[in-house]
Amino acid sequence: MKLYLDSVDFNEIEKALEFGFISGLTTTPTFMHRQGIKDIDAAIVKLSGMVPELQVEALGDTVDEILSEANRISKLPLKKEVVFKVPVSNHGVTACKKLRDQGHKVNVHLIYTLNQAYMALEAGASFICPLAGRMQDQGHDVIRLYEQCVHVISKYNYDSQVMFSSVRYPDHIRQALLAGVHVCTMPFSVMTKLCDNSLTNLGTMQFKEHTALITIRAAEVMRKANPTCQSNDRLNKILGTMTDAGVGAISIVDQNGTLQGIFTDGDLRRALQEKGSKVLDEEIIKLCSNRAPLTLKSDALLEEAVDLFKTHKVDNLIVIDDQKPVGILDIQDLIKMNLLQADLL
């Protein structure tokens, strides 16, 4: 089934063409009006150079008027010949036969019955086009009509294609495929949803997460700030350091830079609750509740970090090189990457 875009929005058309397999474009005067196009002829000329095949309306109240409009459009400086769209009627199918005899392609559309489709087929229509959405709005079994049209074309060897149009939602495309129609023209909003599926999205997310776990190392995602303090520093001295770093923890080191413990926001809250403001003058090592903090080597993979977070229920890991802190990995960093949920999905 060939894929056509049903639009006259130039931005949409350019985006749709990026797929690389759009076979054509259908337009209507209604689209032109909604898009605010004033020079229809200029739009047709521009579109003819953008798409593999362009289908445009040739309107008229008589056979001669339809032929005259088609002839007028044909004389525009088109980049390629267009397919003329003609509403089904007695003069419409007559004009279709004459246009076909002149070598033009014709889409007979606004079809709602098999009898209308039959007249268009006999007239040599290149495309016959029932309107799915409009028919279903009035409670008609449009899919049955598409199936009948496909069957008649196959049974009697008509040289025509059935076009599924008036697409309202993605399931119309599934119905079109199962009905065996040859062409489906749809709005860009529907076209861009055809690959959407929650299970696909979930699977893709899992692949990305698991790839990250076994390829990204701690040093690549740890906080750039590496706040440290001496074990005998007073609390009032290190509060500014923690605030400036924007990290809820600070590594406590000795004079050689070796890790001695970790002081966290939780330690701060507990200390203030127990001792009040006088705690500001105490040595930080005395307020530290964890003198053997969990550490992670800077070249460790994130799967090791996730395991530590989940097993020990901590909020921070000290990233080290040669037993010296080089950064902090915060649990929020991995939550933002969805890595803590990856093994649970």
C-alpha positions in Angstrom: 0.0 0.0 0.0 1.5 3.3 -1.1 1.8 6.1 1.4 0.5 9.6 0.5 0.3 12.8 2.6 -2.9 14.7 2.7 -1.9 18.3 3.4 -1.0 21.6 1.9 1.1 22.7 4.9 4.6 23.2 3.4 6.4 22.6 6.7 4.5 19.3 7.2 5.3 18.3 3.7 9.0 18.9 4.1 9.0 16.9 7.3 7.0 14.0 5.7 9.4 13.9 2.8 12.3 13.3 5.2 10.9 9.7 5.6 12.1 9.1 2.1 9.3 6.9 1.0 6.2 9.2 0.6 4.8 8.4 -2.8 2.5 11.4 -3.3 0.5 14.3 -2.0 -3.2 15.0 -2.1 -4.7 18.5 -1.6 -8.1 20.0 -1.4 -9.5 23.6 -1.7 -10.5 23.3 1.9 -6.8 22.7 2.9 -5.8 25.7 0.8 -8.4 27.9 2.6 -7.4 26.7 6.1 -3.8 27.3 5.4 -4.5 30.9 4.3 -3.2 30.4 0.8 -4.3 33.2 -1.5 -2.5 32.2 -4.7 -3.6 28.6 -5.4 -1.9 28.4 -8.7 1.5 29.4 -7.2 1.0 26.8 -4.5 0.3 24.1 -7.0 3.4 25.0 -9.0 5.5 24.9 -5.8 4.0 21.6 -4.6 4.6 20.0 -8.0 8.3 20.4 -7.5 8.3 19.1 -4.0 6.6 15.7 -4.2 6.8 12.6 -6.4 3.1 12.9 -7.4 0.7 15.7 -6.8 -3.1 15.4 -6.9 -5.1 18.6 -7.2 -8.8 19.5 -7.7 -10.3 20.2 -11.1 -13.7 21.6 -10.2 -16.6 22.5 -12.5 -20.4 22.2 -12.8 -20.2 20.8 -16.2 -18.0 18.5 -18.2 -16.6 21.4 -20.2 -15.9 23.4 -17.0 -13.9 20.5 -15.5 -12.0 20.0 -18.7 -11.3 23.7 -18.9 -10.0 23.9 -15.4 -7.8 20.8 -15.9 -6.4 22.3 -19.1 -5.7 25.6 -17.3 -3.8 23.9 -14.5 -1.9 21.9 -17.1 -0.6 25.1 -18.7 0.9 26.3 -15.4 4.8 26.0 -15.2 4.5 22.7 -13.4 7.6 20.7 -12.5 5.7 17.5 -13.3 2.2 16.5 -14.5 -0.4 16.4 -11.8 -3.3 14.0 -11.1 -6.7 15.7 -11.4 -9.2 15.0 -8.6 -12.8 15.1 -9.7 -15.9 14.5 -7.5 -18.0 11.6 -8.7 -21.1 12.5 -10.7 -22.4 11.9 -14.2 -20.5 14.9 -15.6 -17.5 14.0 -13.3 -17.1 10.5 -14.7 -17.6 11.8 -18.2 -14.9 14.3 -17.7 -12.7 11.6 -16.2 -13.0 9.5 -19.4 -12.1 12.5 -21.6 -9.2 13.4 -19.4 -7.9 9.8 -19.5 -8.3 9.8 -23.3 -6.0 12.9 -23.3 -3.4 11.0 -21.3 -4.1 12.5 -17.9 -4.4 10.6 -14.6 -7.7 11.1 -12.7 -8.7 10.5 -9.1 -12.5 10.2 -8.8 -13.3 10.9 -5.2 -16.1 11.7 -2.8 -17.3 8.1 -3.4 -19.8 6.6 -1.0 -21.3 3.6 -2.8 -20.1 0.7 -4.9 -22.2 1.9 -7.8 -20.3 5.2 -7.8 -17.0 3.3 -7.7 -18.2 1.2 -10.6 -18.9 4.3 -12.8 -15.5 5.7 -11.9 -13.8 2.4 -12.8 -15.6 2.2 -16.2 -14.5 5.8 -16.9 -10.9 4.7 -16.4 -10.2 6.5 -13.2 -6.6 6.0 -12.1 -7.8 6.2 -8.5 -11.2 5.7 -6.8 -11.4 7.3 -3.5 -14.1 6.6 -0.8 -13.9 8.8 2.3 -13.5 6.7 5.4 -14.0 9.2 8.2 -17.0 10.9 6.6 -18.8 7.6 6.0 -18.1 6.3 9.5 -19.4 9.6 10.9 -22.8 8.6 9.5 -22.6 5.0 10.6 -21.8 3.4 7.3 -19.6 0.3 7.0 -16.9 2.0 4.9 -14.4 -0.9 5.3 -16.8 -3.2 3.6 -17.0 -0.7 0.7 -13.2 -0.7 0.4 -13.1 -4.4 0.4 -15.8 -4.5 -2.3 -13.9 -2.0 -4.5 -10.6 -4.0 -4.2 -12.5 -7.2 -5.0 -14.2 -5.7 -8.1 -10.9 -4.3 -9.4 -9.3 -7.7 -9.0 -12.2 -9.7 -10.4 -12.7 -7.5 -13.6 -9.1 -6.5 -14.1 -9.7 -2.7 -13.9 -6.6 -0.6 -14.2 -7.4 1.5 -11.1 -6.2 1.8 -7.6 -8.3 2.2 -4.4 -7.3 5.2 -2.3 -8.2 5.2 1.4 -8.8 8.8 2.5 -10.4 10.9 5.2 -8.1 9.3 7.7 -8.9 10.2 11.3 -6.7 8.0 13.5 -4.0 5.4 13.2 -6.3 2.4 13.3 -7.7 3.5 10.0 -4.3 2.6 8.5 -4.6 -0.9 9.9 -8.0 -1.3 8.5 -6.8 0.0 5.1 -4.0 -2.6 5.0 -6.3 -5.4 5.9 -8.9 -4.3 3.3 -6.2 -4.5 0.6 -6.4 -1.0 -0.7 -3.6 0.2 -2.9 -3.0 3.8 -1.6 -3.6 5.5 1.7 -3.5 9.3 2.0 -3.4 10.7 5.6 -2.7 13.8 7.6 0.7 14.3 9.0 -0.6 14.1 12.6 -1.7 10.5 11.9 1.4 9.6 9.9 3.7 10.5 12.7 1.8 8.3 15.2 2.1 5.1 13.1 5.3 4.0 14.8 4.1 4.9 18.3 3.5 2.1 20.8 3.9 2.1 24.5 5.6 -1.3 24.6 8.1 -0.3 21.9 8.9 2.9 23.9 9.3 0.9 27.1 11.6 -1.6 25.4 13.7 1.1 23.8 14.0 2.8 27.2 15.2 -0.4 28.8 17.8 -1.0 26.1 19.1 2.5 26.6 19.2 2.1 30.3 20.9 -1.3 30.3 23.4 0.0 27.7 24.2 2.9 30.1 24.7 0.6 33.0 27.4 -1.5 31.3 29.1 1.3 29.3 29.1 4.5 31.3 31.5 4.9 34.2 31.1 6.8 37.4 33.5 9.6 36.5 31.3 10.5 33.5 28.2 11.3 35.5 29.4 12.3 39.0 28.9 15.8 40.1 31.6 18.2 38.9 31.8 19.7 42.4 34.0 17.8 44.8 33.5 19.5 48.2 35.9 18.3 50.9 36.8 19.5 54.4 39.3 18.6 57.1 38.1 16.5 60.0 38.8 19.3 62.5 37.0 22.0 60.5 34.0 23.6 62.3 30.5 23.2 60.9 30.1 26.9 60.3 33.1 26.8 58.0 31.9 24.0 55.8 28.2 25.1 55.3 29.2 27.6 52.7 31.3 25.0 50.9 28.3 22.6 50.7 26.0 25.3 49.5 28.4 26.6 46.8 28.9 23.0 45.6 25.1 22.4 45.4 25.7 18.9 46.8 24.0 17.5 49.8 27.2 16.0 51.2 30.8 16.8 51.8 33.8 14.4 52.0 35.8 14.5 55.2 39.6 14.0 54.6 42.8 14.0 56.6 45.8 16.1 55.9 46.9 13.6 53.1 43.5 13.8 51.4 42.5 10.3 52.5 38.8 9.8 53.1 37.7 9.9 56.7 34.0 10.1 56.5 31.0 11.9 54.9 28.9 14.7 56.3 25.4 14.9 54.8 22.3 17.2 54.9 20.8 14.5 57.2 23.7 14.9 59.7 23.1 18.6 59.6 19.4 18.4 60.4 20.0 15.9 63.2 22.7 18.0 64.8 20.7 21.2 64.7 17.7 19.3 66.2 19.8 17.9 69.0 22.1 20.8 69.9 20.7 23.9 68.3 22.9 26.7 67.0 25.8 25.9 69.2 26.6 23.0 67.0 28.0 25.4 64.5 31.2 25.6 66.5 31.8 21.8 66.7 34.3 19.8 64.7 32.7 18.3 61.7 34.1 14.8 62.4 32.2 14.7 65.7 28.9 15.4 63.8 29.6 12.8 61.1 27.4 9.7 61.4 29.2 7.8 58.8 33.0 7.4 59.1 33.1 4.5 56.6 31.1 5.9 53.6 30.4 3.8 50.6 32.9 4.5 47.8 33.0 3.8 44.1 36.1 3.9 41.9 35.9 6.5 39.2 36.2 3.9 36.5 33.5 1.7 37.9 30.5 1.0 35.7 27.1 2.5 36.7 25.7 -1.0 37.3 27.9 -1.2 40.3 26.6 2.2 41.5 23.0 1.2 41.1 23.7 -2.0 43.0 25.2 0.0 45.9 22.3 2.5 46.0 19.7 -0.2 46.0 21.4 -2.5 48.5 22.5 0.1 51.1 19.7 2.6 50.7 22.0 5.6 50.7 21.7 8.9 48.8 25.4 9.5 48.0 28.5 7.6 46.9 32.0 9.0 47.2 33.8 8.5 43.9 37.5 7.9 44.6 40.9 7.5 42.9 43.7 6.0 45.0 41.5 6.2 48.1 41.1 10.0 47.7 37.7 11.5 46.8 37.4 13.0 43.4 33.6 13.6 43.3 30.2 12.6 44.5 27.6 10.5 42.8 24.1 11.5 44.0 21.2 9.1 43.8 19.2 11.8 41.9 21.7 11.7 39.1 20.8 8.1 38.4 17.1 8.6 39.0 17.1 11.3 36.3 18.6 8.7 33.9 16.0 6.2 35.0 18.7 3.8 35.9 17.5 2.8 39.3 14.2 1.6 37.7 15.9 -0.3 34.9 16.3 -3.7 36.7 12.8 -3.5 38.1 10.9 -3.2 34.8 
